[in-house]
Structure formats: structure tokens, C-alpha cells
Amino acid sequence: MSQPENKLSHYHPLIVEGMGAYDQRDPLGVAQQVCRQLTRHWARQPPTKPLILLTQGDPLSAKGISAITPLVAEHFGIPRGLIYLDEHIADYHWRDADRSNVLLALPYSAMAQYLEHSQNGIVARIASLIDRHIEEKNVTRRALEKPPLPDYFRDFALLQEVTKAACSYRCGEITIAHTNEDIAEFSVTHFYTIGLALELIDPADMVPFDTAVTEPRHSSDAGLE
């Protein structure tokens, strides 16, 4: 295996999932809440390896997940990694991804290979369940007189679920945080239920975005330091 592939297993991956550039909330406020939740989570369940925040190819934007994740990484002083779709799947994905402060980058195919080592045929099972969920969502969308989900949803749902499952297997530990309390039904993030259904992800490794436990804001909370 190449050096980047060996390197991943030395880390505890942090994956933050949420809306893209269409998220109109203040990224700093969202990142503050994510960091509070992560701090609580790790106090109860501390990582045993150095942290790395893995992103999944989102282009740099002033709003949404690609604006939030750098703030989270900066707050905890941790490096970032990138998992991207292979060129034959989406030739623009590596090209457009935010690669600032990225310590290592791995293609989707490498993550799929990792996962197959853990359970032969598991990637096909994930893909089959994603296809079923897409069909169900499209039935709902037709009833709402909405167009079907774009074709690329399948690729990005696979990237999301295979990455998390492979990291959990390869690294032996993982943390998955959400940037929303209510995950939109027709978002890629909503496919997170697949990893749970297949028992590839431990619910105890998931950190919800729970504003009900937001602490009172003090002057020292103006930034993430």
C-alpha cells in the first residue's frame, strides 16, 4: 500500500456532515455548536489516536459544510484529509475540492477496497440499499410533484457511507458529527441511516447537532479559541 493509505490508520477520523453552500446560517455559529458537542462527546469517549478531519470533496464556499469544517479543524488544531471521487466517476471532484491544509488525500476506490477487506460484497450491499432509498425518496417526490433526485446523489451517498464505514474499520475508531438537528429527507446526508442499518457505524460514534444543550453565550465565545 502507498504511504497515504498506511497513514490513515494512524488517526482517529472526524467526519462532519451537513448542508452545502445553500446553508444560509452563519458558519461560525454552526462551527461553535459542533465544537461544543464534540468536546462533550470526547470527554465521555476520548479518541486513542491523533485526530484528523476528513472532508469529502466540497468546493470552498462562504457558507455550508466547506466553510464550517476549516473552523472546526482550526479550533481543535487538527490536520485535514480529503476523500474524493475517482476521475472516472466525477472528473471535476478532485479538481474543485478544497485542498487547503490537507495532510493526505485518498480516492473513493481506496476506501471501497478497505471496506471489502472487512466484509466481502459489503460495498454492493451499501449500493443496493442506497438504490432502494433513492427509489423510495423519488416516490415521495413524485407525490409532492417534485423532480427525481439527481443522478449524482448515488455517487455522493456511496462516497459518504463507504468512507465512514471504511474509516471505522481501518482506524478502529471514528467520530461523525452533524451540522443540523433535523436532517433534510432529500439530502445526501440523510443516507447516514444506511451505515447504521447495516451496523457498519456504531450509533455511539455519532454526535448530533443538539441546540437544546447550547451553553449561554459569553464574551469569550466570540471566536472558536
N, C-alpha and C positions, 0 to 999 in steps of 0.2 A: 504494500500500500504506500501511497505517496505521503509525504510529510504532513500536509494539512489534514489528511484523513486520520493519521495517528494522533495528531494534536487535539482533535475534538474530544477524544475520550478523557483528556486530562482536565476537562472543565465540567462545571455544573451549568447547563444551558438554561437561560432565561428567555422565554418567548412571550412577547406582549402582542395580543391580538385585538384588533379593533377596526373601526371605520377608516377609510382612506381620506383623500383630500376633501371629500364632501362633508366631513365632520366640521361643523362651524364653531365648535366650542374652543375656548382658549387652551392651546396645548399645554401651557404652563400649569394651569389649574388641574387639568386631567392628569398630567405627569405627577403633580404633587400628591394627588389621591392614590395613584398607582403605587408610588413610593411608600406612602404610609401603609398601604395594605401589604406590600411586600415586606416591609420592616416587621410588621406584626407576624406575618407568616413565617419568616425566617427565625424569629425569636422562638417560635414553637418547634420549628422543623429546620434547623440550620443546615446549610449546604456543607458537604465534607470536602468539596473541591473549589478552586477559584471559579468565580462567576464569569460567564460570557453571555452577552445579549445577542441572540440570533435574530436577524431580520430576514425577510423573505422577498427581497427584490423591489420594495416600494420605491418609486422615484421620490427625490427630495421635494417636499412641499411645505408651504407655510402652515398648513392645517393637517389634522388627521394623524394617522399612525406614524408616518415618517417624520413628523415634527415632534411627536411625543417620545419616541424611543431614544433619540440622542439625549434628551433631557434626563431620562431615566438612567441611561448609561453614565452620564456625567455625574449625576447625584451619587451613585454608588462607586464611581471611579473604576468602572469595569470596561474591558475592551468589547468590541462588537464583531460579530461574524455575519456572513451572508450565505444563505442558501438560495440558489436561483434555478430557474427552469433551463434545461439544456437547450442549445440553439435549435435543434430540430423540433422542439415543442413550441418555443416562443423566442424567435431570434432577437427580439428587442429587450428581453428581460434583463440580461446581463448588462447590455449597453445602457439602459436607462436607470439601473439600480443606483441608489445612494451608497457609495463605497467609501465614504469618509470614515477614517479611524477603524477600518475593517482589518482585523488581525488575520482572519482566514476566510476563505470562500470555497464552498463546495456545491457541485451541481445536484439537482434532484436525483439523477441516476445513481449517484453515490449513496444517497440516503436510502433509496429503494433497495439497493444491494445490501446495505447494512441490515435492513429490516428482514429481507429474505433469509439472511443467516439465522435470524431468531425463529422464524416460522415459515417454512416453505409454502408459497402461494398466498401469503398474507396481503401482499400489495394488490393482487387480483380481488381478494375479498373486500378490501377497502374500496377499490374502484367500483365493484358491484354495488356496494351499499351506497356509495355516492350517486351512482346512476339511479338507484331506486329513489333516493331522496330528491333528486332533481325532477324525476317524473312526478312525484307527489307534489312538489312545490309548483310545478307547471300546471297541474290540475287545479290547484288553488288559484294560481294566477289567471287561468282561463276564466274561472268563475268570477274573478274580480275584473275581468276584461282588460287584463294586463298581458303584454307580450311574454313569451317564454324567456327563461333565464338565458343570458348569452352563452355561447359555446365555451368560452374561456373559463367559465365557472368551474367546470370539471377539472381542468388543469390546475387551477389555483386551489381548489379544495383538496386535490391529491397532494399537491405540494405541502399544504398546511398539515394534513393529517399524517402523511408519511414522514415528514420532518420531525414532528413531535414524537411519534412512536419510535422512530429510529434513534432519536436522541435519548429517549428514555432507556432504550435497550443498550445502546452503545456506551452511554455515560453512566448508567446505573442510577441516575437521579436527574430531575428536571423540575422547573417551576414554570407554570403557564398562567399569565395574568391577563385579565380582560380590561378594556378601557370603557366599557359600558355596563350598566346594570342589566338592561334589557337588550338582549342580542336580537337584532332585526331578523325576522324569519327568512328574508330573501337576500341575506348577506352571505359572503363566503365564510365569515366567522361562525355562522350558525351551524356549519358542518362539524363543529367541535364535538357534537354529540356522538359522532361516529367512532372516534377513538375511545370514548367512554363505553359505548355499546359493545365494542369488540374487546374491551378490557385491555387495551393497549396503553391506556392512560389511567393512572390512579387518581380518583377524584380528590384525594388528599394533596395532590400536587398542583391543584388549580386554585387560583387566587381571584375571587370575584371583585368587581368594582362596586363596592358597597358604600354608598354615600350616607347610609344610616349611621355609620360609625365614624364619620368625619369629625375630627377634633376641632375645637374652636380655633379660629384663625387668630394668630398673634402677629405682632410686627416682625418677628423673626422668621415668619413663614413666607415673606415676600418672594424669596427665591427657593431653590431646592437645596441650598447648602445646609 
